[in-house]
Amino acid sequence: TGADTPNCFVWFVVDMMMMMRTALSRRSMMMRRALLVSASRSLSSLAASNGAATKLLINGQPVDSAATEHFEVLNPATQELVTRVPQATDDEMQAAVDAAKAAFPAWRDTPVPVRQRAMFKLQQLIVDHTEDLAANITLENGKTLVDARGDVFRGQEIVEHATTVAQNLMGDTLEQLANNIDTYTYRQPLGVCAGICPFNFPAMIPLWMFPLAITAGNTFVLKPSERTPGAAMMLADFAHQAGVPEGVLNVIHGGTKTVEFICRNPDIKAISFVGSNPAGEFIHAEGSKHGKRVQSNMGAKNHAAILPDADKESTLNQLVGAGFGAAGQRCMALSVAVFVGESQKWIPELVEKVKGVHANVGTHPDAGLGPLISKESKQRVIELVQSGRDEGATVLLDGTDVTVDGYPDGNFVDPTILSGVTADMRCYQEEIFGPVLLCVSVDTLEDAIEFINNNPNGNGTALFTRSGAAARKFQYEIDVGQVGINVPIPVPLPMFSFTGTRKSFLGASHFNGQAGIQFYTQTKTITSSWKYDPNDTAALSMSMPVLK
């Protein structure tokens, strides 16, 4: 893939160096960083590094943008420049849409099994290059390597689902609806679709979008996050290696200007978005105003209710992983623990468990979580924690003032726990998007349900209990789209849809599953009459047609 040194050898050297971590001088650690950056350069001809500008992908060709504005991608652990992402020009963005529009007729006519075979090949390429993808994600996003591998794997599952898309594309039929009359439906592609991605899942979210869309017969224009473009560029490269024709998948870059272009371009028929509420609400409103389908997955405030009869050890372990994994930068991160009755006595034990989890550079084998994406994100977390303290919450564990040996410029925040949180506090009302767990205490399960339902978001929630009756009551009465019973992050596998509700979602239909196919297709209904008897001729009638 253009690297001078085999990737496996680079990682062998890196691993050996990490084993000698305690003996490294500052100079040696700088050398180790250089090796880690070097490892990322073997990833793909389209994934830039070392400050070079990331390319566009238009009609199957990498394109150097003529942009005059660029976004700097900094390694969150070191602040070293990784790449510069161009704000694509209007002509470049239009060229990507034109390429997708021109490729659509032939791709729509390509048999469904042929499209599926391309997904089989893409899946294998993702498997073969998981370590490369994970290394790039850790470099640009900061998450730990093990978490980055999970990011890739959850995306890979969606590609696997796309290989079976034919059964979801089937229509309905009913023969002899009336004499010699049959009615049947087809699911047909829309045309050019687009995706706008966040920074926090650089592989999984692009794979939520383009595999299902193109396997259903559409063509696609993808906008990765301007903070983490590398994985998406690699995946686009792999798609073309897998046999996806030129123009079927195109990649453009940029910020607000690119988002506005996608929302307003008349040739784009549908937009998929994952990200913050302000951006998602704008994209839904602007895209809808311009006649597009929009699916907009947005922010969250995910709660877990803990009953006293739950398995304490298992519950506490799961709260730690769900609350602080990926540094809390997940839309399904568990950010509020609602302790019911006697279970609130478990909070000190939770704090003790969390004390053993620490932030570090994502390549470190003992890293529990990596850095936050930016200095601004870290500062916002610090401010929200302080606001909780100022409004009366108790900070049981404060990880906002932490430095990691050898990485003084990293955006690190250690796990932080607040108790005595109430619904009127700013730290509760806003999505923190950091490694902060808010603890709330209530008396009964009914109180917990009421507290959770009063929050305007509806992405995910969980209940920990041994009681089937309590679980049945909770899952029935809770007004949240995705519910886990003894499962802290209830993200379903892709044969099911991702069904966030209320303030967490706006749009026509959800991602993945049957709803995902419905989003990327339109239904055509055909009613036909074939009469074998040549003498059976329809009589002239001016009345309302009635089928008999």
C-alpha positions in Angstrom: 0.0 0.0 0.0 2.9 2.3 -0.5 4.8 1.7 2.8 8.6 1.0 2.8 8.4 -1.1 5.9 5.8 -3.9 6.4 3.1 -2.9 8.8 3.5 -6.1 10.9 7.2 -5.3 11.5 6.4 -1.7 12.5 3.9 -2.9 15.1 6.4 -5.5 16.4 8.9 -2.8 17.0 6.2 -0.6 18.6 5.1 -3.4 20.9 8.7 -4.2 22.0 9.2 -0.5 22.8 6.1 -0.4 24.9 7.4 -3.3 26.9 10.4 -1.2 27.8 8.2 1.8 28.6 9.5 2.3 32.2 13.1 2.6 30.9 12.4 5.1 28.2 13.9 8.6 28.3 11.9 11.5 26.9 14.0 11.3 23.8 13.2 7.7 23.4 9.5 8.4 23.8 9.7 10.9 21.0 11.3 8.2 18.8 8.4 5.9 19.7 5.9 8.5 18.7 7.6 8.8 15.3 7.3 5.0 14.9 3.6 5.2 15.7 3.1 7.9 13.1 5.2 5.9 10.6 3.0 2.8 11.2 -0.1 4.8 10.2 1.5 5.7 6.8 1.2 2.2 5.5 -2.6 2.4 5.5 -3.8 3.5 2.1 -2.8 5.7 -0.7 -5.8 7.9 0.1 -5.1 8.4 3.9 -2.7 11.2 4.2 -0.3 11.8 7.1 2.7 14.0 8.2 0.8 17.1 7.4 0.0 16.4 3.8 -3.4 17.3 2.6 -6.1 14.6 2.5 -7.3 14.0 -1.0 -10.9 13.9 -2.4 -12.2 10.9 -4.2 -14.2 11.8 -7.3 -15.2 9.3 -10.0 -12.8 6.7 -8.6 -9.8 9.0 -8.8 -7.9 10.7 -5.9 -8.0 14.4 -6.4 -5.8 17.1 -4.9 -8.2 19.9 -3.9 -7.7 23.4 -5.0 -9.0 24.5 -1.6 -7.7 27.7 0.0 -9.0 26.7 3.5 -7.9 23.6 5.4 -8.8 21.9 8.7 -5.8 20.7 10.7 -6.1 17.1 12.1 -4.0 16.9 15.3 -3.1 13.7 17.1 -5.1 14.2 20.3 -2.4 12.7 22.5 0.5 14.8 21.1 -1.0 17.7 19.1 1.3 16.7 16.2 -0.1 17.5 12.8 -1.4 14.4 11.1 -3.1 15.8 8.0 -4.8 18.8 6.6 -8.4 18.4 5.4 -9.4 20.6 2.5 -12.6 22.6 2.4 -13.6 21.3 -1.1 -14.5 24.0 -3.6 -18.0 24.2 -5.1 -16.7 22.9 -8.4 -15.1 19.9 -6.7 -18.2 19.1 -4.7 -20.4 19.4 -7.8 -18.0 17.1 -9.7 -18.5 14.4 -7.1 -22.3 14.7 -7.3 -22.1 14.7 -11.1 -19.9 11.5 -11.1 -22.5 9.8 -8.8 -25.4 10.9 -11.0 -23.7 9.7 -14.1 -22.8 6.3 -12.5 -26.3 5.7 -11.2 -28.1 4.3 -14.3 -25.5 1.5 -14.9 -25.2 0.7 -11.2 -29.0 0.6 -10.7 -29.1 -1.9 -13.6 -26.3 -4.1 -12.1 -27.9 -7.3 -10.7 -28.4 -7.3 -7.0 -26.2 -10.5 -6.5 -23.3 -8.7 -8.3 -23.6 -5.7 -5.9 -23.7 -8.1 -3.0 -20.5 -9.8 -4.2 -18.7 -6.5 -4.0 -19.7 -6.3 -0.3 -18.3 -9.8 0.3 -15.0 -8.6 -1.1 -15.1 -5.4 0.9 -15.8 -7.3 4.1 -12.7 -9.4 3.5 -10.6 -6.3 2.8 -11.8 -4.8 6.1 -10.8 -8.0 8.0 -7.4 -8.1 6.3 -6.7 -4.4 7.2 -8.4 -4.1 10.6 -5.0 -3.3 12.3 -4.3 -0.6 9.7 -7.7 0.9 10.2 -7.4 0.8 13.9 -4.0 2.4 13.9 -5.3 5.3 11.8 -8.3 5.7 14.1 -6.1 5.8 17.2 -3.8 8.3 15.5 -6.6 10.7 14.5 -9.3 10.1 17.1 -7.2 9.1 20.1 -9.3 6.1 21.2 -7.4 3.0 22.4 -6.4 0.4 19.9 -8.7 -2.2 21.3 -11.6 0.2 21.1 -10.6 1.2 17.6 -10.7 -2.5 16.6 -14.2 -2.6 18.0 -15.1 0.5 15.9 -13.9 -1.4 12.8 -15.6 -4.6 13.7 -19.1 -3.1 14.3 -18.8 -1.5 10.9 -17.7 -4.8 9.4 -20.9 -6.4 10.7 -22.9 -3.9 8.6 -21.0 -4.8 5.5 -21.8 -8.5 6.3 -25.5 -7.5 6.6 -25.3 -5.8 3.2 -24.2 -9.1 1.6 -27.8 -10.4 2.3 -29.6 -7.3 1.2 -31.6 -9.0 -1.5 -34.1 -10.5 1.0 -34.8 -7.0 2.3 -35.3 -5.6 -1.2 -38.1 -8.0 -2.0 -41.5 -6.5 -2.6 -45.0 -7.8 -1.9 -47.5 -9.4 -4.2 -51.1 -10.5 -4.1 -52.6 -12.3 -7.1 -56.2 -12.3 -8.1 -56.9 -9.2 -6.1 -59.8 -9.0 -8.5 -60.7 -11.0 -11.6 -57.5 -11.3 -13.6 -56.0 -8.5 -11.5 -52.6 -8.8 -9.6 -50.9 -6.2 -7.5 -47.2 -6.3 -6.6 -44.5 -3.9 -5.4 -40.8 -3.4 -6.1 -38.2 -1.6 -3.9 -36.1 0.6 -6.2 -33.1 2.9 -5.5 -33.5 6.6 -5.1 -30.4 7.8 -7.0 -27.6 9.9 -5.4 -27.5 9.7 -1.6 -25.1 11.4 0.8 -23.7 10.8 4.2 -22.3 13.2 6.8 -20.2 11.6 9.5 -19.0 12.5 13.1 -15.5 12.2 14.5 -16.2 9.6 17.2 -16.6 6.4 15.0 -14.4 7.0 12.0 -15.0 3.5 10.5 -18.4 2.4 11.9 -20.5 5.4 10.9 -19.3 5.6 7.2 -20.1 1.8 7.1 -23.6 2.5 8.5 -24.2 4.5 5.4 -22.6 3.7 2.1 -22.7 -0.2 2.1 -26.4 -0.5 2.4 -27.1 2.5 0.2 -25.0 1.3 -2.8 -25.9 -2.4 -2.4 -29.5 -1.2 -2.7 -28.6 0.3 -6.1 -27.9 4.0 -5.1 -24.7 5.9 -5.7 -23.1 7.9 -2.8 -21.3 11.0 -1.8 -19.6 10.7 1.6 -18.4 13.5 3.8 -16.2 12.2 6.6 -15.6 14.2 9.7 -13.0 16.9 9.0 -11.4 15.7 12.3 -11.0 12.0 11.4 -10.9 11.5 7.6 -8.4 8.7 7.3 -10.5 5.6 8.0 -13.2 6.7 5.6 -10.7 7.3 2.8 -9.2 3.8 3.4 -12.7 2.3 3.3 -13.5 4.1 0.0 -10.2 2.7 -1.4 -11.2 -0.8 -0.3 -14.6 -0.5 -1.8 -13.1 0.3 -5.2 -10.6 -2.6 -4.8 -13.7 -4.8 -4.1 -15.2 -3.9 -7.5 -17.4 -0.9 -6.8 -17.3 1.0 -10.1 -16.0 4.5 -10.5 -18.5 7.2 -9.5 -20.6 4.9 -7.3 -18.8 6.1 -4.2 -17.3 9.5 -3.9 -15.7 11.4 -1.0 -15.7 15.1 -0.4 -14.4 17.0 2.6 -15.1 20.2 4.5 -17.1 21.8 7.2 -20.3 23.8 7.3 -20.0 24.8 3.6 -19.9 21.2 2.6 -22.9 20.3 4.8 -24.9 23.2 3.3 -24.0 22.1 -0.2 -25.2 18.5 0.5 -28.5 19.8 2.0 -29.2 22.1 -1.0 -27.9 20.2 -4.0 -30.9 19.2 -6.2 -29.4 15.9 -7.4 -29.0 14.5 -3.9 -32.1 12.6 -2.9 -31.4 11.5 0.6 -29.0 12.4 3.5 -27.8 10.2 6.4 -26.3 12.1 9.4 -24.9 11.2 12.8 -23.7 13.9 15.1 -24.8 16.7 17.5 -28.2 18.1 17.9 -27.5 21.6 16.5 -26.0 20.1 13.3 -28.6 17.3 13.0 -31.6 19.7 13.5 -30.2 22.0 10.8 -29.5 19.2 8.3 -33.0 17.7 8.9 -34.7 21.1 8.4 -32.6 22.3 5.5 -32.5 18.9 3.7 -36.3 18.5 4.1 -36.9 22.0 2.8 -35.0 21.0 -0.3 -37.1 17.9 -0.9 -34.7 15.3 0.5 -35.2 12.3 2.7 -33.2 12.8 5.9 -32.3 10.4 8.8 -30.6 12.3 11.6 -29.2 10.5 14.6 -28.3 13.1 17.2 -27.3 13.6 20.9 -28.3 11.6 23.9 -28.3 11.3 27.7 -28.4 7.6 28.3 -29.5 6.3 31.7 -29.1 3.0 33.5 -31.4 2.1 36.4 -29.9 -0.2 39.0 -32.2 -2.2 41.2 -30.9 -3.7 44.5 -31.5 -7.3 43.3 -29.1 -6.9 40.4 -25.8 -8.9 40.3 -23.6 -6.2 41.9 -20.2 -7.2 40.6 -21.4 -7.6 37.0 -23.5 -4.4 37.2 -20.6 -2.3 38.5 -18.2 -3.7 35.9 -20.6 -2.9 33.1 -21.2 0.6 34.4 -17.5 1.3 34.3 -17.0 0.1 30.7 -20.2 1.8 29.4 -19.6 5.0 31.2 -15.9 5.6 30.5 -15.1 3.5 27.4 -14.0 5.6 24.4 -13.6 8.5 26.9 -17.3 8.8 26.9 -17.3 10.0 23.3 -20.2 7.7 22.2 -23.7 8.7 21.4 -24.7 5.5 23.4 -22.3 6.1 26.3 -23.8 5.5 29.7 -23.8 9.0 31.3 -26.3 8.7 34.1 -26.6 5.9 36.7 -29.9 5.9 38.5 -29.5 3.9 41.8 -32.8 2.7 43.2 -33.3 2.2 46.9 -30.5 0.2 48.6 -28.4 0.0 45.5 -27.2 3.5 46.1 -24.9 2.0 48.8 -22.9 0.5 45.9 -21.6 3.9 44.8 -18.5 3.8 46.9 -17.6 0.4 45.4 -18.1 1.9 42.0 -15.7 4.7 42.7 -13.1 2.2 43.9 -13.4 0.2 40.7 -13.0 3.3 38.6 -9.9 4.5 40.4 -8.0 1.7 38.6 -9.0 3.0 35.1 -6.8 5.7 33.6 -6.4 7.7 30.4 -3.3 7.2 28.3 -2.1 7.3 24.7 -4.3 4.9 22.8 -1.4 2.7 21.8 -0.4 2.0 25.4 -1.4 -1.6 26.4 -2.7 -0.4 29.8 -4.8 2.5 28.5 -8.4 2.3 29.8 -9.4 5.2 27.6 -7.7 7.6 25.3 -7.6 11.4 25.0 -10.6 13.5 24.0 -10.7 14.7 20.4 -9.6 18.3 21.1 -8.5 20.9 23.6 -12.0 22.5 23.3 -13.7 19.2 24.2 -11.5 18.8 27.3 -12.2 22.3 28.4 -16.0 21.8 28.0 -15.8 18.7 30.1 -13.9 20.6 32.8 -16.5 23.4 32.8 -19.5 21.0 33.0 -17.9 19.1 35.9 -17.3 22.4 37.7 -20.8 23.5 37.0 -22.1 20.4 38.8 -19.9 21.2 41.8 -21.1 24.8 41.8 -24.7 23.7 41.7 -24.4 21.3 44.6 -23.3 17.9 43.2 -20.5 16.0 45.0 -17.5 15.2 42.9 -16.5 11.7 44.2 -13.8 11.2 41.7 -12.2 14.1 39.7 -10.2 13.2 36.7 -10.2 16.7 35.1 -6.7 17.6 36.2 -4.5 14.8 34.9 -1.4 14.6 32.8 0.1 11.5 31.2 3.8 10.9 31.5 5.5 11.7 28.2 2.4 13.3 26.7 2.0 16.7 28.4 0.0 18.1 25.6 -2.6 15.4 25.3 -6.3 16.0 25.8 -6.6 13.6 28.7 -9.4 13.5 31.2 -9.5 10.6 33.7 -12.8 9.0 34.7 -14.9 11.4 36.8 -17.9 10.6 39.0 -20.5 13.0 40.4 -23.2 12.1 42.9 -26.2 14.0 44.2 -27.0 15.1 40.7 -30.5 16.6 40.0 -32.4 17.2 36.8 -32.0 20.9 36.9 -28.2 20.9 36.9 -26.4 22.0 33.7 -24.2 18.9 33.8 -27.4 16.8 33.6 -29.2 18.8 31.0 -26.3 18.9 28.5 -24.5 16.0 26.8 -21.0 16.0 28.3 -19.4 13.7 25.7 -16.6 12.9 28.1 -15.6 10.3 30.7 -18.1 11.6 33.3 -20.7 9.5 35.1 -23.5 11.2 36.9 -25.1 9.3 39.9 -28.7 9.9 40.8 -30.6 8.3 43.7 -34.3 7.5 43.7 -36.6 5.4 46.0 -38.4 3.1 43.6 -38.5 1.6 40.1 -41.4 3.9 39.3 -39.3 6.9 40.3 -36.5 5.7 38.0 -38.9 5.3 35.1 -40.4 8.8 35.6 -36.9 10.4 36.0 -35.6 8.8 32.7 -38.8 9.6 30.8 -38.6 13.2 31.8 -35.3 13.6 30.0 -36.0 14.7 26.4 -33.5 12.3 24.7 -34.4 8.8 23.7 -31.3 7.0 22.3 -30.7 4.3 24.8 -31.4 3.1 28.4 -30.8 0.1 30.5 -32.1 -1.7 33.6 -30.0 -4.0 35.8 -32.1 -6.5 37.7 -32.7 -10.2 38.4 -36.5 -9.7 38.2 -38.3 -10.5 35.0 -41.4 -8.7 36.3 -39.4 -5.5 36.9 -37.7 -5.9 33.5 -41.1 -6.3 31.8 -42.5 -3.2 33.5 -39.4 -1.1 32.7 -39.2 -2.1 29.0 -42.9 -1.5 28.5 -43.2 1.9 30.3 -39.9 3.5 29.4 -40.1 6.0 26.6 -36.7 5.4 25.0 -36.0 3.8 21.6 -33.4 1.2 22.6 -33.5 -0.7 25.9 -31.0 -3.0 27.5 -31.9 -5.5 30.2 -28.6 -6.2 32.0 -27.0 -4.8 28.8 -25.6 -1.3 29.3 -25.1 -0.2 25.7 -28.1 -1.7 23.8 -26.9 -1.1 20.2 -28.5 -3.9 18.1 -26.8 -5.9 15.4 -27.4 -4.5 11.9 -30.2 -6.9 11.0 -32.2 -4.7 13.5 -32.5 -1.0 13.2 -30.9 1.6 15.4 -34.1 3.1 16.9 -33.3 6.2 18.9 -36.4 8.4 19.5 -37.6 11.8 20.7 -34.8 14.4 20.7 -32.2 11.9 19.7 -33.6 11.3 16.2 -35.3 13.2 13.4 -36.2 11.7 10.0 -38.0 9.4 7.7 -36.7 6.1 9.0 -33.9 4.7 11.0 -30.4 3.3 10.2 -29.8 -0.4 9.5 -32.2 -3.3 9.4 -35.4 -3.2 7.3 -35.8 0.5 8.1 -32.4 1.3 6.6 -33.4 -0.4 3.4 -36.6 1.5 3.3 -34.7 4.7 3.7 -32.5 4.1 0.7 -35.3 2.8 -1.6 -38.7 3.8 -2.8 -41.7 1.5 -3.4 -43.3 1.1 -6.8 -46.7 -0.5 -6.9 -47.9 -2.2 -10.0 -51.5 -3.3 -10.7 -51.8 -5.4 -13.8 -54.6 -7.1 -15.7 -54.0 -10.0 -18.1 -57.0 -11.7 -19.6 -56.6 -15.0 -21.4 -60.0 -14.8 -23.1 -59.7 -12.5 -26.1 -63.4 -11.8 -25.9 -63.2 -10.5 -22.4 -63.1 -6.8 -23.2 -63.5 -4.0 -20.7 -66.7 -1.9 -21.2 -66.6 1.8 -21.5 -67.4 3.3 -18.0 -67.1 6.8 -16.6 -67.8 5.8 -13.0 -65.1 5.4 -10.3 -63.1 2.3 -11.1 -64.0 -0.6 -8.8 -62.1 -3.9 -8.9 -64.4 -6.9 -8.8 
